[in-house]
Amino acid sequence: MQPIQQQIIEILQTLPSIEQQKVLDFAEFLQSKQQISQPEPEKPISVLELAGDLIGSLQGGPSDLSTNKKYMEGFGEE
């Protein structure tokens, strides 16, 4: 059995040039369709971007845990 590319070339050579152009147009269409269906890899999203709408949404909590160490006393200890 011949590789498919060889079969296509042999059939294409028997067609008139106008039909060859149609085959080329169809192949280009298939190629563009394949490029569209393969989405680009997504850019990684940071936790800050994911939780951006939550920042400042809690009422009554400490304003900044990272700089006020008294709020972190005993955190992570058993």
PDB file with one MODEL, atoms N, CA, C and O in Angstrom:
MODEL        1
ATOM      1  N   MET A   1       0.847  -1.187   0.000  1.00  0.00           N
ATOM      2  CA  MET A   1       0.000   0.000   0.000  1.00  0.00           C
ATOM      3  C   MET A   1       0.888   1.245   0.000  1.00  0.00           C
ATOM      4  O   MET A   1       1.888   1.319   0.715  1.00  0.00           O
ATOM      5  N   GLN A   2       0.501   2.201  -0.807  1.00  0.00           N
ATOM      6  CA  GLN A   2       1.271   3.433  -0.931  1.00  0.00           C
ATOM      7  C   GLN A   2       0.914   4.404   0.191  1.00  0.00           C
ATOM      8  O   GLN A   2      -0.213   4.422   0.685  1.00  0.00           O
ATOM      9  N   PRO A   3       1.896   5.207   0.579  1.00  0.00           N
ATOM     10  CA  PRO A   3       1.563   6.260   1.553  1.00  0.00           C
ATOM     11  C   PRO A   3       0.509   7.199   0.963  1.00  0.00           C
ATOM     12  O   PRO A   3       0.457   7.412  -0.248  1.00  0.00           O
ATOM     13  N   ILE A   4      -0.309   7.742   1.819  1.00  0.00           N
ATOM     14  CA  ILE A   4      -1.421   8.580   1.358  1.00  0.00           C
ATOM     15  C   ILE A   4      -0.940   9.793   0.560  1.00  0.00           C
ATOM     16  O   ILE A   4      -1.595  10.212  -0.394  1.00  0.00           O
ATOM     17  N   GLN A   5       0.205  10.354   0.953  1.00  0.00           N
ATOM     18  CA  GLN A   5       0.722  11.515   0.217  1.00  0.00           C
ATOM     19  C   GLN A   5       1.022  11.143  -1.240  1.00  0.00           C
ATOM     20  O   GLN A   5       0.758  11.925  -2.153  1.00  0.00           O
ATOM     21  N   GLN A   6       1.568   9.956  -1.446  1.00  0.00           N
ATOM     22  CA  GLN A   6       1.898   9.515  -2.807  1.00  0.00           C
ATOM     23  C   GLN A   6       0.622   9.294  -3.609  1.00  0.00           C
ATOM     24  O   GLN A   6       0.567   9.641  -4.789  1.00  0.00           O
ATOM     25  N   GLN A   7      -0.397   8.724  -2.987  1.00  0.00           N
ATOM     26  CA  GLN A   7      -1.677   8.521  -3.665  1.00  0.00           C
ATOM     27  C   GLN A   7      -2.287   9.853  -4.077  1.00  0.00           C
ATOM     28  O   GLN A   7      -2.817   9.985  -5.180  1.00  0.00           O
ATOM     29  N   ILE A   8      -2.213  10.834  -3.195  1.00  0.00           N
ATOM     30  CA  ILE A   8      -2.769  12.154  -3.501  1.00  0.00           C
ATOM     31  C   ILE A   8      -2.035  12.776  -4.674  1.00  0.00           C
ATOM     32  O   ILE A   8      -2.661  13.331  -5.576  1.00  0.00           O
ATOM     33  N   ILE A   9      -0.721  12.688  -4.669  1.00  0.00           N
ATOM     34  CA  ILE A   9       0.074  13.277  -5.752  1.00  0.00           C
ATOM     35  C   ILE A   9      -0.263  12.611  -7.086  1.00  0.00           C
ATOM     36  O   ILE A   9      -0.419  13.293  -8.099  1.00  0.00           O
ATOM     37  N   GLU A  10      -0.375  11.284  -7.086  1.00  0.00           N
ATOM     38  CA  GLU A  10      -0.680  10.577  -8.337  1.00  0.00           C
ATOM     39  C   GLU A  10      -2.053  10.965  -8.875  1.00  0.00           C
ATOM     40  O   GLU A  10      -2.207  11.173 -10.079  1.00  0.00           O
ATOM     41  N   ILE A  11      -3.043  11.063  -8.005  1.00  0.00           N
ATOM     42  CA  ILE A  11      -4.385  11.466  -8.443  1.00  0.00           C
ATOM     43  C   ILE A  11      -4.370  12.914  -8.905  1.00  0.00           C
ATOM     44  O   ILE A  11      -4.974  13.250  -9.924  1.00  0.00           O
ATOM     45  N   LEU A  12      -3.677  13.778  -8.157  1.00  0.00           N
ATOM     46  CA  LEU A  12      -3.616  15.202  -8.487  1.00  0.00           C
ATOM     47  C   LEU A  12      -3.009  15.428  -9.866  1.00  0.00           C
ATOM     48  O   LEU A  12      -3.440  16.320 -10.598  1.00  0.00           O
ATOM     49  N   GLN A  13      -2.018  14.629 -10.221  1.00  0.00           N
ATOM     50  CA  GLN A  13      -1.355  14.782 -11.519  1.00  0.00           C
ATOM     51  C   GLN A  13      -2.268  14.435 -12.687  1.00  0.00           C
ATOM     52  O   GLN A  13      -2.019  14.871 -13.811  1.00  0.00           O
ATOM     53  N   THR A  14      -3.319  13.661 -12.442  1.00  0.00           N
ATOM     54  CA  THR A  14      -4.238  13.288 -13.523  1.00  0.00           C
ATOM     55  C   THR A  14      -5.340  14.324 -13.727  1.00  0.00           C
ATOM     56  O   THR A  14      -6.067  14.263 -14.719  1.00  0.00           O
ATOM     57  N   LEU A  15      -5.472  15.271 -12.804  1.00  0.00           N
ATOM     58  CA  LEU A  15      -6.549  16.252 -12.882  1.00  0.00           C
ATOM     59  C   LEU A  15      -6.143  17.467 -13.701  1.00  0.00           C
ATOM     60  O   LEU A  15      -4.965  17.818 -13.755  1.00  0.00           O
ATOM     61  N   PRO A  16      -7.119  18.111 -14.340  1.00  0.00           N
ATOM     62  CA  PRO A  16      -6.825  19.378 -15.021  1.00  0.00           C
ATOM     63  C   PRO A  16      -6.431  20.449 -14.003  1.00  0.00           C
ATOM     64  O   PRO A  16      -6.750  20.336 -12.820  1.00  0.00           O
ATOM     65  N   SER A  17      -5.741  21.481 -14.467  1.00  0.00           N
ATOM     66  CA  SER A  17      -5.210  22.493 -13.556  1.00  0.00           C
ATOM     67  C   SER A  17      -6.305  23.190 -12.746  1.00  0.00           C
ATOM     68  O   SER A  17      -6.068  23.540 -11.589  1.00  0.00           O
ATOM     69  N   ILE A  18      -7.475  23.398 -13.306  1.00  0.00           N
ATOM     70  CA  ILE A  18      -8.544  24.051 -12.553  1.00  0.00           C
ATOM     71  C   ILE A  18      -9.001  23.172 -11.379  1.00  0.00           C
ATOM     72  O   ILE A  18      -9.322  23.681 -10.305  1.00  0.00           O
ATOM     73  N   GLU A  19      -9.026  21.864 -11.592  1.00  0.00           N
ATOM     74  CA  GLU A  19      -9.384  20.945 -10.515  1.00  0.00           C
ATOM     75  C   GLU A  19      -8.252  20.851  -9.478  1.00  0.00           C
ATOM     76  O   GLU A  19      -8.509  20.697  -8.284  1.00  0.00           O
ATOM     77  N   GLN A  20      -7.021  20.942  -9.939  1.00  0.00           N
ATOM     78  CA  GLN A  20      -5.881  20.962  -9.015  1.00  0.00           C
ATOM     79  C   GLN A  20      -5.971  22.177  -8.098  1.00  0.00           C
ATOM     80  O   GLN A  20      -5.656  22.086  -6.912  1.00  0.00           O
ATOM     81  N   GLN A  21      -6.400  23.315  -8.646  1.00  0.00           N
ATOM     82  CA  GLN A  21      -6.559  24.526  -7.847  1.00  0.00           C
ATOM     83  C   GLN A  21      -7.627  24.323  -6.778  1.00  0.00           C
ATOM     84  O   GLN A  21      -7.477  24.790  -5.648  1.00  0.00           O
ATOM     85  N   LYS A  22      -8.711  23.623  -7.136  1.00  0.00           N
ATOM     86  CA  LYS A  22      -9.765  23.338  -6.163  1.00  0.00           C
ATOM     87  C   LYS A  22      -9.238  22.463  -5.026  1.00  0.00           C
ATOM     88  O   LYS A  22      -9.577  22.670  -3.861  1.00  0.00           O
ATOM     89  N   VAL A  23      -8.408  21.485  -5.379  1.00  0.00           N
ATOM     90  CA  VAL A  23      -7.813  20.614  -4.362  1.00  0.00           C
ATOM     91  C   VAL A  23      -6.912  21.429  -3.446  1.00  0.00           C
ATOM     92  O   VAL A  23      -6.935  21.257  -2.227  1.00  0.00           O
ATOM     93  N   LEU A  24      -6.120  22.315  -4.034  1.00  0.00           N
ATOM     94  CA  LEU A  24      -5.241  23.179  -3.236  1.00  0.00           C
ATOM     95  C   LEU A  24      -6.063  24.074  -2.312  1.00  0.00           C
ATOM     96  O   LEU A  24      -5.728  24.220  -1.137  1.00  0.00           O
ATOM     97  N   ASP A  25      -7.126  24.667  -2.824  1.00  0.00           N
ATOM     98  CA  ASP A  25      -7.992  25.510  -1.990  1.00  0.00           C
ATOM     99  C   ASP A  25      -8.577  24.723  -0.822  1.00  0.00           C
ATOM    100  O   ASP A  25      -8.627  25.212   0.307  1.00  0.00           O
ATOM    101  N   PHE A  26      -9.016  23.504  -1.107  1.00  0.00           N
ATOM    102  CA  PHE A  26      -9.600  22.681  -0.051  1.00  0.00           C
ATOM    103  C   PHE A  26      -8.546  22.297   0.988  1.00  0.00           C
ATOM    104  O   PHE A  26      -8.830  22.311   2.186  1.00  0.00           O
ATOM    105  N   ALA A  27      -7.341  21.958   0.547  1.00  0.00           N
ATOM    106  CA  ALA A  27      -6.265  21.604   1.477  1.00  0.00           C
ATOM    107  C   ALA A  27      -5.917  22.799   2.363  1.00  0.00           C
ATOM    108  O   ALA A  27      -5.689  22.633   3.561  1.00  0.00           O
ATOM    109  N   GLU A  28      -5.874  24.000   1.785  1.00  0.00           N
ATOM    110  CA  GLU A  28      -5.601  25.198   2.574  1.00  0.00           C
ATOM    111  C   GLU A  28      -6.729  25.469   3.568  1.00  0.00           C
ATOM    112  O   GLU A  28      -6.478  25.909   4.690  1.00  0.00           O
ATOM    113  N   PHE A  29      -7.970  25.208   3.157  1.00  0.00           N
ATOM    114  CA  PHE A  29      -9.101  25.353   4.062  1.00  0.00           C
ATOM    115  C   PHE A  29      -8.964  24.403   5.250  1.00  0.00           C
ATOM    116  O   PHE A  29      -9.149  24.809   6.397  1.00  0.00           O
ATOM    117  N   LEU A  30      -8.642  23.144   4.977  1.00  0.00           N
ATOM    118  CA  LEU A  30      -8.464  22.162   6.051  1.00  0.00           C
ATOM    119  C   LEU A  30      -7.332  22.573   6.985  1.00  0.00           C
ATOM    120  O   LEU A  30      -7.424  22.409   8.202  1.00  0.00           O
ATOM    121  N   GLN A  31      -6.263  23.109   6.401  1.00  0.00           N
ATOM    122  CA  GLN A  31      -5.123  23.537   7.210  1.00  0.00           C
ATOM    123  C   GLN A  31      -5.518  24.700   8.125  1.00  0.00           C
ATOM    124  O   GLN A  31      -5.153  24.706   9.301  1.00  0.00           O
ATOM    125  N   SER A  32      -6.247  25.667   7.609  1.00  0.00           N
ATOM    126  CA  SER A  32      -6.660  26.811   8.433  1.00  0.00           C
ATOM    127  C   SER A  32      -7.651  26.382   9.507  1.00  0.00           C
ATOM    128  O   SER A  32      -7.629  26.911  10.618  1.00  0.00           O
ATOM    129  N   LYS A  33      -8.517  25.430   9.183  1.00  0.00           N
ATOM    130  CA  LYS A  33      -9.482  24.922  10.154  1.00  0.00           C
ATOM    131  C   LYS A  33      -8.759  24.220  11.302  1.00  0.00           C
ATOM    132  O   LYS A  33      -9.161  24.346  12.459  1.00  0.00           O
ATOM    133  N   GLN A  34      -7.702  23.489  10.990  1.00  0.00           N
ATOM    134  CA  GLN A  34      -6.931  22.781  12.011  1.00  0.00           C
ATOM    135  C   GLN A  34      -6.221  23.777  12.922  1.00  0.00           C
ATOM    136  O   GLN A  34      -6.147  23.559  14.131  1.00  0.00           O
ATOM    137  N   GLN A  35      -5.698  24.864  12.362  1.00  0.00           N
ATOM    138  CA  GLN A  35      -5.006  25.873  13.163  1.00  0.00           C
ATOM    139  C   GLN A  35      -5.965  26.554  14.124  1.00  0.00           C
ATOM    140  O   GLN A  35      -5.587  26.871  15.252  1.00  0.00           O
ATOM    141  N   ILE A  36      -7.190  26.783  13.697  1.00  0.00           N
ATOM    142  CA  ILE A  36      -8.188  27.435  14.544  1.00  0.00           C
ATOM    143  C   ILE A  36      -8.605  26.510  15.686  1.00  0.00           C
ATOM    144  O   ILE A  36      -8.820  26.969  16.808  1.00  0.00           O
ATOM    145  N   SER A  37      -8.720  25.208  15.407  1.00  0.00           N
ATOM    146  CA  SER A  37      -9.218  24.283  16.418  1.00  0.00           C
ATOM    147  C   SER A  37      -8.190  23.955  17.488  1.00  0.00           C
ATOM    148  O   SER A  37      -8.535  23.340  18.497  1.00  0.00           O
ATOM    149  N   GLN A  38      -6.935  24.349  17.294  1.00  0.00           N
ATOM    150  CA  GLN A  38      -5.906  24.107  18.291  1.00  0.00           C
ATOM    151  C   GLN A  38      -5.677  25.383  19.079  1.00  0.00           C
ATOM    152  O   GLN A  38      -4.934  26.262  18.642  1.00  0.00           O
ATOM    153  N   PRO A  39      -6.319  25.492  20.251  1.00  0.00           N
ATOM    154  CA  PRO A  39      -6.188  26.727  21.026  1.00  0.00           C
ATOM    155  C   PRO A  39      -4.770  26.915  21.545  1.00  0.00           C
ATOM    156  O   PRO A  39      -4.033  25.956  21.777  1.00  0.00           O
ATOM    157  N   GLU A  40      -4.419  28.168  21.718  1.00  0.00           N
ATOM    158  CA  GLU A  40      -3.112  28.483  22.281  1.00  0.00           C
ATOM    159  C   GLU A  40      -3.087  28.080  23.748  1.00  0.00           C
ATOM    160  O   GLU A  40      -4.104  28.161  24.438  1.00  0.00           O
ATOM    161  N   PRO A  41      -1.928  27.647  24.222  1.00  0.00           N
ATOM    162  CA  PRO A  41      -1.849  27.316  25.642  1.00  0.00           C
ATOM    163  C   PRO A  41      -2.176  28.538  26.493  1.00  0.00           C
ATOM    164  O   PRO A  41      -1.774  29.658  26.179  1.00  0.00           O
ATOM    165  N   GLU A  42      -2.907  28.303  27.569  1.00  0.00           N
ATOM    166  CA  GLU A  42      -3.311  29.414  28.420  1.00  0.00           C
ATOM    167  C   GLU A  42      -2.133  29.911  29.247  1.00  0.00           C
ATOM    168  O   GLU A  42      -1.287  29.135  29.693  1.00  0.00           O
ATOM    169  N   LYS A  43      -2.102  31.220  29.439  1.00  0.00           N
ATOM    170  CA  LYS A  43      -1.095  31.833  30.292  1.00  0.00           C
ATOM    171  C   LYS A  43      -1.423  31.490  31.736  1.00  0.00           C
ATOM    172  O   LYS A  43      -2.577  31.607  32.148  1.00  0.00           O
ATOM    173  N   PRO A  44      -0.433  31.069  32.511  1.00  0.00           N
ATOM    174  CA  PRO A  44      -0.724  30.766  33.917  1.00  0.00           C
ATOM    175  C   PRO A  44      -1.298  31.983  34.641  1.00  0.00           C
ATOM    176  O   PRO A  44      -0.881  33.116  34.401  1.00  0.00           O
ATOM    177  N   ILE A  45      -2.259  31.733  35.527  1.00  0.00           N
ATOM    178  CA  ILE A  45      -2.908  32.803  36.271  1.00  0.00           C
ATOM    179  C   ILE A  45      -2.442  32.731  37.722  1.00  0.00           C
ATOM    180  O   ILE A  45      -2.413  31.656  38.320  1.00  0.00           O
ATOM    181  N   SER A  46      -2.085  33.863  38.271  1.00  0.00           N
ATOM    182  CA  SER A  46      -1.626  33.897  39.661  1.00  0.00           C
ATOM    183  C   SER A  46      -2.824  33.873  40.607  1.00  0.00           C
ATOM    184  O   SER A  46      -3.954  34.152  40.208  1.00  0.00           O
ATOM    185  N   VAL A  47      -2.555  33.536  41.865  1.00  0.00           N
ATOM    186  CA  VAL A  47      -3.600  33.543  42.881  1.00  0.00           C
ATOM    187  C   VAL A  47      -4.149  34.954  43.046  1.00  0.00           C
ATOM    188  O   VAL A  47      -5.347  35.136  43.262  1.00  0.00           O
ATOM    189  N   LEU A  48      -3.284  35.940  42.945  1.00  0.00           N
ATOM    190  CA  LEU A  48      -3.737  37.331  43.062  1.00  0.00           C
ATOM    191  C   LEU A  48      -4.764  37.659  41.978  1.00  0.00           C
ATOM    192  O   LEU A  48      -5.776  38.303  42.255  1.00  0.00           O
ATOM    193  N   GLU A  49      -4.505  37.214  40.736  1.00  0.00           N
ATOM    194  CA  GLU A  49      -5.459  37.469  39.664  1.00  0.00           C
ATOM    195  C   GLU A  49      -6.780  36.731  39.900  1.00  0.00           C
ATOM    196  O   GLU A  49      -7.855  37.268  39.631  1.00  0.00           O
ATOM    197  N   LEU A  50      -6.691  35.499  40.402  1.00  0.00           N
ATOM    198  CA  LEU A  50      -7.910  34.733  40.655  1.00  0.00           C
ATOM    199  C   LEU A  50      -8.751  35.334  41.781  1.00  0.00           C
ATOM    200  O   LEU A  50      -9.980  35.333  41.711  1.00  0.00           O
ATOM    201  N   ALA A  51      -8.088  35.844  42.815  1.00  0.00           N
ATOM    202  CA  ALA A  51      -8.802  36.354  43.985  1.00  0.00           C
ATOM    203  C   ALA A  51      -8.915  37.874  43.978  1.00  0.00           C
ATOM    204  O   ALA A  51      -9.302  38.465  44.986  1.00  0.00           O
ATOM    205  N   GLY A  52      -8.592  38.501  42.883  1.00  0.00           N
ATOM    206  CA  GLY A  52      -8.585  39.960  42.809  1.00  0.00           C
ATOM    207  C   GLY A  52      -9.883  40.613  43.213  1.00  0.00           C
ATOM    208  O   GLY A  52      -9.872  41.673  43.840  1.00  0.00           O
ATOM    209  N   ASP A  53     -11.021  39.996  42.864  1.00  0.00           N
ATOM    210  CA  ASP A  53     -12.305  40.600  43.217  1.00  0.00           C
ATOM    211  C   ASP A  53     -12.665  40.379  44.691  1.00  0.00           C
ATOM    212  O   ASP A  53     -13.614  40.982  45.191  1.00  0.00           O
ATOM    213  N   LEU A  54     -11.913  39.518  45.389  1.00  0.00           N
ATOM    214  CA  LEU A  54     -12.192  39.266  46.802  1.00  0.00           C
ATOM    215  C   LEU A  54     -11.417  40.201  47.730  1.00  0.00           C
ATOM    216  O   LEU A  54     -11.756  40.340  48.905  1.00  0.00           O
ATOM    217  N   ILE A  55     -10.384  40.832  47.202  1.00  0.00           N
ATOM    218  CA  ILE A  55      -9.551  41.699  48.029  1.00  0.00           C
ATOM    219  C   ILE A  55     -10.400  42.841  48.588  1.00  0.00           C
ATOM    220  O   ILE A  55     -11.061  43.564  47.843  1.00  0.00           O
ATOM    221  N   GLY A  56     -10.367  42.987  49.901  1.00  0.00           N
ATOM    222  CA  GLY A  56     -11.123  44.045  50.562  1.00  0.00           C
ATOM    223  C   GLY A  56     -12.589  43.733  50.772  1.00  0.00           C
ATOM    224  O   GLY A  56     -13.346  44.608  51.192  1.00  0.00           O
ATOM    225  N   SER A  57     -13.009  42.514  50.494  1.00  0.00           N
ATOM    226  CA  SER A  57     -14.432  42.200  50.622  1.00  0.00           C
ATOM    227  C   SER A  57     -14.846  41.776  52.030  1.00  0.00           C
ATOM    228  O   SER A  57     -16.039  41.729  52.326  1.00  0.00           O
ATOM    229  N   LEU A  58     -13.889  41.468  52.901  1.00  0.00           N
ATOM    230  CA  LEU A  58     -14.216  41.084  54.281  1.00  0.00           C
ATOM    231  C   LEU A  58     -14.263  42.317  55.169  1.00  0.00           C
ATOM    232  O   LEU A  58     -13.412  43.201  55.074  1.00  0.00           O
ATOM    233  N   GLN A  59     -15.257  42.362  56.023  1.00  0.00           N
ATOM    234  CA  GLN A  59     -15.409  43.490  56.936  1.00  0.00           C
ATOM    235  C   GLN A  59     -14.972  43.066  58.341  1.00  0.00           C
ATOM    236  O   GLN A  59     -15.232  41.934  58.750  1.00  0.00           O
ATOM    237  N   GLY A  60     -14.317  43.952  59.077  1.00  0.00           N
ATOM    238  CA  GLY A  60     -13.975  43.707  60.457  1.00  0.00           C
ATOM    239  C   GLY A  60     -12.697  42.921  60.687  1.00  0.00           C
ATOM    240  O   GLY A  60     -12.319  42.707  61.839  1.00  0.00           O
ATOM    241  N   GLY A  61     -12.028  42.489  59.651  1.00  0.00           N
ATOM    242  CA  GLY A  61     -10.789  41.739  59.815  1.00  0.00           C
ATOM    243  C   GLY A  61      -9.599  42.677  59.891  1.00  0.00           C
ATOM    244  O   GLY A  61      -9.740  43.880  59.670  1.00  0.00           O
ATOM    245  N   PRO A  62      -8.425  42.136  60.203  1.00  0.00           N
ATOM    246  CA  PRO A  62      -7.229  42.971  60.229  1.00  0.00           C
ATOM    247  C   PRO A  62      -6.923  43.504  58.835  1.00  0.00           C
ATOM    248  O   PRO A  62      -7.207  42.840  57.838  1.00  0.00           O
ATOM    249  N   SER A  63      -6.354  44.678  58.764  1.00  0.00           N
ATOM    250  CA  SER A  63      -6.115  45.297  57.463  1.00  0.00           C
ATOM    251  C   SER A  63      -4.984  44.627  56.684  1.00  0.00           C
ATOM    252  O   SER A  63      -5.047  44.521  55.460  1.00  0.00           O
ATOM    253  N   ASP A  64      -3.948  44.175  57.397  1.00  0.00           N
ATOM    254  CA  ASP A  64      -2.810  43.595  56.678  1.00  0.00           C
ATOM    255  C   ASP A  64      -2.106  42.573  57.558  1.00  0.00           C
ATOM    256  O   ASP A  64      -1.376  42.941  58.478  1.00  0.00           O
ATOM    257  N   LEU A  65      -2.318  41.318  57.284  1.00  0.00           N
ATOM    258  CA  LEU A  65      -1.709  40.257  58.083  1.00  0.00           C
ATOM    259  C   LEU A  65      -0.206  40.152  57.859  1.00  0.00           C
ATOM    260  O   LEU A  65       0.515  39.678  58.737  1.00  0.00           O
ATOM    261  N   SER A  66       0.269  40.576  56.722  1.00  0.00           N
ATOM    262  CA  SER A  66       1.686  40.380  56.408  1.00  0.00           C
ATOM    263  C   SER A  66       2.595  41.319  57.184  1.00  0.00           C
ATOM    264  O   SER A  66       3.768  40.999  57.377  1.00  0.00           O
ATOM    265  N   THR A  67       2.098  42.466  57.635  1.00  0.00           N
ATOM    266  CA  THR A  67       2.963  43.409  58.348  1.00  0.00           C
ATOM    267  C   THR A  67       2.667  43.497  59.839  1.00  0.00           C
ATOM    268  O   THR A  67       3.501  43.977  60.607  1.00  0.00           O
ATOM    269  N   ASN A  68       1.499  43.044  60.257  1.00  0.00           N
ATOM    270  CA  ASN A  68       1.146  43.108  61.663  1.00  0.00           C
ATOM    271  C   ASN A  68       1.295  41.713  62.268  1.00  0.00           C
ATOM    272  O   ASN A  68       0.380  40.893  62.186  1.00  0.00           O
ATOM    273  N   LYS A  69       2.439  41.455  62.867  1.00  0.00           N
ATOM    274  CA  LYS A  69       2.804  40.119  63.325  1.00  0.00           C
ATOM    275  C   LYS A  69       1.932  39.605  64.466  1.00  0.00           C
ATOM    276  O   LYS A  69       1.887  38.395  64.685  1.00  0.00           O
ATOM    277  N   LYS A  70       1.235  40.475  65.204  1.00  0.00           N
ATOM    278  CA  LYS A  70       0.426  39.993  66.326  1.00  0.00           C
ATOM    279  C   LYS A  70      -0.724  39.110  65.829  1.00  0.00           C
ATOM    280  O   LYS A  70      -1.165  38.216  66.551  1.00  0.00           O
ATOM    281  N   TYR A  71      -1.205  39.343  64.627  1.00  0.00           N
ATOM    282  CA  TYR A  71      -2.272  38.534  64.077  1.00  0.00           C
ATOM    283  C   TYR A  71      -1.784  37.151  63.655  1.00  0.00           C
ATOM    284  O   TYR A  71      -2.578  36.226  63.487  1.00  0.00           O
ATOM    285  N   MET A  72      -0.468  37.020  63.486  1.00  0.00           N
ATOM    286  CA  MET A  72       0.087  35.741  63.030  1.00  0.00           C
ATOM    287  C   MET A  72       0.674  34.927  64.191  1.00  0.00           C
ATOM    288  O   MET A  72       1.187  33.832  63.962  1.00  0.00           O
ATOM    289  N   GLU A  73       0.613  35.422  65.401  1.00  0.00           N
ATOM    290  CA  GLU A  73       1.146  34.685  66.545  1.00  0.00           C
ATOM    291  C   GLU A  73       0.433  33.354  66.697  1.00  0.00           C
ATOM    292  O   GLU A  73      -0.796  33.302  66.735  1.00  0.00           O
ATOM    293  N   GLY A  74       1.208  32.272  66.786  1.00  0.00           N
ATOM    294  CA  GLY A  74       0.660  30.949  66.965  1.00  0.00           C
ATOM    295  C   GLY A  74       0.118  30.295  65.702  1.00  0.00           C
ATOM    296  O   GLY A  74      -0.323  29.147  65.747  1.00  0.00           O
ATOM    297  N   PHE A  75       0.142  30.996  64.590  1.00  0.00           N
ATOM    298  CA  PHE A  75      -0.360  30.442  63.349  1.00  0.00           C
ATOM    299  C   PHE A  75       0.542  29.299  62.894  1.00  0.00           C
ATOM    300  O   PHE A  75       1.762  29.458  62.850  1.00  0.00           O
ATOM    301  N   GLY A  76      -0.025  28.178  62.563  1.00  0.00           N
ATOM    302  CA  GLY A  76       0.716  27.033  62.084  1.00  0.00           C
ATOM    303  C   GLY A  76       1.317  26.167  63.177  1.00  0.00           C
ATOM    304  O   GLY A  76       1.950  25.150  62.893  1.00  0.00           O
ATOM    305  N   GLU A  77       1.120  26.563  64.414  1.00  0.00           N
ATOM    306  CA  GLU A  77       1.629  25.763  65.533  1.00  0.00           C
ATOM    307  C   GLU A  77       0.514  24.843  66.015  1.00  0.00           C
ATOM    308  O   GLU A  77      -0.672  25.156  65.913  1.00  0.00           O
ATOM    309  N   GLU A  78       0.927  23.722  66.530  1.00  0.00           N
ATOM    310  CA  GLU A  78      -0.085  22.779  67.043  1.00  0.00           C
ATOM    311  C   GLU A  78      -0.298  22.912  68.504  1.00  0.00           C
ATOM    312  O   GLU A  78      -1.115  22.191  69.077  1.00  0.00           O
TER     313      GLU A  78
ENDMDL
END
